[in-house]
């Protein structure tokens, strides 16, 4: 879009001062375009974006990188607000490019937290238009936070990416993303959230028709403090048993319990839509004779899932 400029070359002081003045002139013009009056009801976002872009280039030439970053972000916001333009969607995508460019500058200049927040901001802007791009931005934000050992912020970004991957039915990628979330929560010793991530994992794997992977997630979770005997553990064992035995009643009972129904919306939808293999036929009710035999057997053997959800 712009000609290549060697920003490493030093400008003479008089030229640098001229560039700074030029940048401020463009900022002033942009702000004027954004103002409304009695005769001007709507801001001119298109013209303002153009002025912010020119200001950013001038600031970069003057080695004022912080001001250049802010100008790029203001340009991005102006493009995003330009809803009346016929190609507003393409402008939003262009705005994301500017925010990504600004975030790279933040990293290069030693402010990675600001870079990650900018990427998160970009993800929110584009989420309604391009889920795949939003996932990419959230994952980049997570990587920046992770590199700074800010795992709580990193895992929050990963969580957003995982949910959007599920929404796109990219379940293989979602399974990998959720596992990474779970590992981070384990590292910061947030074990109750690890349990919830195990539920999400199991739902994703069962929708992938991979019972072995789902079962493995539960077995591995027994190493987490407090998992064994927890509400999450009991529900997952019942779900896996029902799924393995093609007992739709049991699967339906678990998946419609509050523990599953009140998860994040994307996972709750997986829960409600889960069907057992073999056509999803309901298990036939036991006959009276079978029921009598079952009662005798129940007195002899303790029910493993007594007091469970179903």
C-alpha positions as CSV (number, residue, x, y, z in Angstrom):
1,X,0.0,0.0,0.0
2,X,2.9,2.4,0.8
3,X,6.3,2.7,-0.8
4,X,9.1,1.1,1.2
5,X,11.0,3.5,3.4
6,X,14.3,2.9,5.2
7,X,13.2,3.9,8.7
8,X,16.7,3.1,10.1
9,X,18.2,6.1,8.3
10,X,18.5,9.2,10.6
11,X,16.8,12.3,9.3
12,X,18.4,15.7,9.8
13,X,16.9,17.6,12.7
14,X,15.1,20.2,10.5
15,X,13.6,17.4,8.4
16,X,12.6,15.5,11.5
17,X,10.9,18.6,12.9
18,X,9.1,19.1,9.6
19,X,7.8,15.5,9.7
20,X,6.5,15.9,13.3
21,X,4.7,19.1,12.3
22,X,3.3,17.3,9.2
23,X,2.0,14.4,11.4
24,X,0.3,16.8,13.8
25,X,-1.3,18.6,11.0
26,X,-2.8,15.3,9.7
27,X,-4.0,14.4,13.2
28,X,-5.7,17.8,13.5
29,X,-7.4,17.3,10.1
30,X,-8.5,13.9,11.1
31,X,-10.1,15.2,14.3
32,X,-11.8,17.9,12.3
33,X,-13.3,15.3,10.0
34,X,-14.6,13.4,13.0
35,X,-16.4,16.4,14.5
36,X,-20.1,17.0,13.9
37,X,-22.0,20.2,13.7
38,X,-25.5,21.7,13.0
39,X,-24.8,21.3,9.2
40,X,-22.7,18.2,9.5
41,X,-24.6,15.4,11.2
42,X,-22.2,12.5,10.7
43,X,-18.4,12.1,11.1
44,X,-16.4,11.6,7.9
45,X,-14.6,8.4,8.9
46,X,-13.2,7.8,5.4
47,X,-11.3,11.1,5.3
48,X,-10.3,10.8,8.9
49,X,-8.8,7.4,8.3
50,X,-6.8,8.7,5.4
51,X,-5.4,11.5,7.6
52,X,-4.5,9.2,10.4
53,X,-2.6,6.9,7.9
54,X,-0.6,9.9,6.7
55,X,0.1,10.9,10.3
56,X,1.4,7.4,11.1
57,X,3.8,7.4,8.2
58,X,5.1,10.9,9.2
59,X,5.6,9.8,12.8
60,X,7.5,6.7,11.7
61,X,9.8,8.8,9.5
62,X,10.4,11.0,12.5
63,X,11.2,8.0,14.7
64,X,8.2,8.7,17.0
65,X,7.1,5.1,17.1
66,X,4.7,5.4,20.0
67,X,2.7,8.1,18.2
68,X,2.9,6.1,15.0
69,X,1.3,3.1,16.7
70,X,-1.5,5.2,18.1
71,X,-2.2,6.8,14.7
72,X,-2.4,3.3,13.1
73,X,-4.9,2.3,15.8
74,X,-7.0,5.4,15.3
75,X,-7.0,4.8,11.5
76,X,-8.2,1.2,12.2
77,X,-11.0,2.5,14.4
78,X,-12.1,5.0,11.8
79,X,-12.3,2.3,9.1
80,X,-14.2,0.1,11.5
81,X,-16.7,2.9,12.3
82,X,-17.3,3.6,8.6
83,X,-20.5,1.5,8.4
84,X,-22.1,3.6,5.7
85,X,-19.5,2.8,3.1
86,X,-20.6,0.1,0.7
87,X,-17.6,-2.1,1.4
88,X,-17.5,-1.6,5.2
89,X,-16.7,-5.3,5.7
90,X,-13.5,-5.0,3.6
91,X,-12.6,-1.9,5.6
92,X,-13.0,-3.8,8.8
93,X,-10.5,-6.4,7.4
94,X,-8.2,-3.6,6.5
95,X,-8.5,-2.1,10.0
96,X,-7.4,-5.5,11.4
97,X,-4.3,-5.4,9.3
98,X,-3.4,-2.0,10.8
99,X,-4.0,-3.2,14.3
100,X,-1.8,-6.3,13.6
101,X,0.9,-3.9,12.3
102,X,0.7,-1.8,15.4
103,X,0.9,-4.9,17.6
104,X,4.1,-5.9,15.9
105,X,5.5,-2.5,16.6
106,X,4.5,-2.8,20.3
107,X,6.4,-6.1,20.6
108,X,9.5,-4.7,18.8
109,X,9.5,-1.7,21.1
110,X,9.2,-3.7,24.4
111,X,5.5,-3.3,25.2
112,X,4.2,-6.9,24.5
113,X,1.2,-6.5,26.9
114,X,-0.1,-3.6,24.8
115,X,0.5,-5.8,21.7
116,X,-1.6,-8.6,23.1
117,X,-4.4,-6.3,24.1
118,X,-4.4,-4.8,20.6
119,X,-4.7,-8.3,19.1
120,X,-7.5,-9.1,21.5
121,X,-9.2,-5.9,20.4
122,X,-8.8,-6.8,16.8
123,X,-10.3,-10.3,17.4
124,X,-13.4,-8.7,18.9
125,X,-13.7,-6.4,15.9
126,X,-13.6,-9.1,13.3
127,X,-15.3,-11.9,15.2
128,X,-18.7,-11.2,13.6
129,X,-17.3,-11.1,10.1
130,X,-14.5,-13.7,10.0
131,X,-14.3,-16.4,12.8
132,X,-11.1,-18.0,11.4
133,X,-9.3,-14.6,11.5
134,X,-10.6,-14.0,15.0
135,X,-9.1,-17.4,16.1
136,X,-5.8,-16.4,14.6
137,X,-5.7,-13.1,16.4
138,X,-6.7,-14.7,19.7
139,X,-4.0,-17.3,19.3
140,X,-1.4,-14.7,18.5
141,X,-2.5,-12.7,21.6
142,X,-2.1,-15.9,23.7
143,X,1.4,-16.5,22.4
144,X,2.5,-13.0,23.3
145,X,1.1,-13.4,26.8
146,X,2.6,-16.8,27.1
147,X,6.1,-15.6,26.1
148,X,5.8,-13.1,29.0
149,X,4.8,-15.9,31.4
150,X,1.4,-14.3,31.9
151,X,-0.5,-17.6,31.7
152,X,-3.8,-16.4,33.1
153,X,-4.1,-13.8,30.3
154,X,-2.8,-16.3,27.8
155,X,-5.3,-19.0,28.7
156,X,-8.2,-16.5,28.5
157,X,-7.2,-15.8,24.9
158,X,-6.9,-19.5,24.1
159,X,-10.4,-20.1,25.6
160,X,-11.8,-17.6,23.1
161,X,-10.0,-19.4,20.2
162,X,-11.2,-22.8,21.4
163,X,-14.9,-21.7,21.5
164,X,-14.7,-20.2,18.0
165,X,-13.1,-23.4,16.7
166,X,-16.0,-25.4,18.1
167,X,-18.4,-22.9,16.5
168,X,-16.8,-23.5,13.1
169,X,-16.9,-27.3,13.7
170,X,-13.1,-27.5,13.5
171,X,-13.1,-30.1,16.1
172,X,-9.6,-31.5,15.6
173,X,-8.1,-28.1,16.1
174,X,-10.5,-27.4,19.0
175,X,-9.3,-30.6,20.7
176,X,-5.7,-29.4,20.5
177,X,-6.6,-25.9,21.7
178,X,-8.6,-27.2,24.7
179,X,-5.7,-29.5,25.7
180,X,-3.4,-26.5,25.7
181,X,-5.9,-24.6,27.9
182,X,-6.1,-27.5,30.3
183,X,-2.3,-27.7,30.6
184,X,-2.1,-24.0,31.4
185,X,-4.8,-24.2,34.0
186,X,-2.9,-27.2,35.5
187,X,0.3,-25.1,35.6
188,X,-1.4,-22.3,37.5
189,X,-3.1,-24.9,39.7
190,X,-6.6,-23.9,38.8
191,X,-7.9,-27.5,39.1
192,X,-11.7,-26.9,39.1
193,X,-11.4,-25.2,35.7
194,X,-9.3,-28.2,34.5
195,X,-12.3,-30.4,35.3
196,X,-14.5,-28.2,33.2
197,X,-12.0,-28.4,30.3
198,X,-12.1,-32.2,30.6
199,X,-15.9,-32.0,30.0
200,X,-15.3,-29.8,27.0
201,X,-12.6,-32.2,25.7
202,X,-14.9,-35.3,26.1
203,X,-17.7,-33.6,24.2
204,X,-15.4,-32.6,21.4
205,X,-13.9,-36.1,21.1
206,X,-17.3,-37.8,21.2
207,X,-18.5,-35.5,18.4
208,X,-15.3,-36.6,16.5
209,X,-16.5,-40.2,17.1
210,X,-13.3,-40.8,19.0
211,X,-14.3,-42.6,22.2
212,X,-10.8,-43.7,23.0
213,X,-9.5,-40.1,23.1
214,X,-12.5,-39.1,25.2
215,X,-11.9,-41.9,27.7
216,X,-8.1,-41.1,27.8
217,X,-8.9,-37.5,28.8
218,X,-10.9,-38.7,31.8
219,X,-8.3,-41.3,32.8
220,X,-5.6,-38.6,32.7
221,X,-7.7,-36.3,34.8
222,X,-7.6,-38.6,37.7
223,X,-4.1,-37.3,38.4
224,X,-5.6,-33.8,39.1
225,X,-6.2,-33.1,42.8
226,X,-9.9,-33.3,43.7
227,X,-11.0,-34.8,40.4
228,X,-11.8,-38.3,41.6
229,X,-15.2,-38.4,43.2
230,X,-16.1,-34.9,42.0
231,X,-19.4,-34.0,40.4
232,X,-17.5,-33.6,37.1
233,X,-15.9,-37.0,37.4
234,X,-19.1,-38.9,38.2
235,X,-20.9,-37.2,35.3
236,X,-18.2,-38.0,32.8
237,X,-18.0,-41.6,33.9
238,X,-21.8,-41.9,33.4
239,X,-21.6,-40.2,30.0
240,X,-18.8,-42.5,28.8
241,X,-20.6,-45.6,30.1
242,X,-23.9,-44.6,28.4
243,X,-22.1,-43.7,25.1
244,X,-20.2,-47.0,25.1
245,X,-23.3,-49.1,25.8
246,X,-25.4,-47.1,23.3
247,X,-27.8,-46.1,26.1
248,X,-29.3,-42.9,24.8
249,X,-31.4,-42.4,27.9
250,X,-28.3,-42.2,30.1
251,X,-26.4,-40.0,27.7
252,X,-29.4,-37.7,27.4
253,X,-29.8,-37.5,31.1
254,X,-26.1,-36.5,31.6
255,X,-26.0,-34.0,28.7
256,X,-29.1,-32.2,29.9
257,X,-28.0,-31.9,33.5
258,X,-27.2,-28.4,34.7
259,X,-23.5,-29.2,34.8
260,X,-23.5,-29.6,31.0
261,X,-26.3,-27.2,30.0
262,X,-24.8,-24.2,31.7
263,X,-21.4,-24.5,30.2
264,X,-20.2,-21.9,27.6
265,X,-22.8,-21.7,24.9
266,X,-20.7,-23.4,22.2
267,X,-20.0,-26.4,24.5
268,X,-23.6,-26.6,25.7
269,X,-24.7,-26.9,22.1
270,X,-22.3,-29.9,21.7
271,X,-23.8,-31.4,24.8
272,X,-27.4,-31.1,23.6
273,X,-26.7,-32.4,20.1
274,X,-24.7,-35.4,21.2
275,X,-26.1,-38.7,19.9
276,X,-25.0,-42.2,20.8
277,X,-23.5,-44.5,18.0
278,X,-25.7,-47.1,16.3
279,X,-28.4,-44.7,15.1
280,X,-29.2,-43.2,18.5
281,X,-32.0,-45.7,19.4
282,X,-33.2,-45.6,22.9
283,X,-32.5,-48.6,25.1
284,X,-35.5,-50.8,25.5
285,X,-37.1,-50.8,29.0
286,X,-36.4,-53.9,31.1
287,X,-39.2,-56.5,31.4
288,X,-40.7,-57.3,34.8
289,X,-38.7,-60.5,35.1
290,X,-35.5,-58.7,34.2
291,X,-36.3,-56.0,36.7
292,X,-36.7,-58.6,39.4
293,X,-33.4,-60.2,38.6
294,X,-31.8,-56.8,38.5
295,X,-33.1,-55.9,41.9
296,X,-31.6,-59.1,43.4
297,X,-28.3,-58.3,41.6
298,X,-28.4,-54.8,42.9
299,X,-28.7,-56.1,46.5
300,X,-25.6,-58.2,46.0
301,X,-23.4,-55.7,44.2
302,X,-23.0,-52.0,45.1
303,X,-23.9,-49.7,42.3
304,X,-20.8,-47.9,41.1
305,X,-22.8,-44.8,40.2
306,X,-25.2,-44.7,43.1
307,X,-26.2,-41.1,43.8
308,X,-25.0,-39.9,40.4
309,X,-26.9,-37.8,37.9
310,X,-29.1,-40.5,36.3
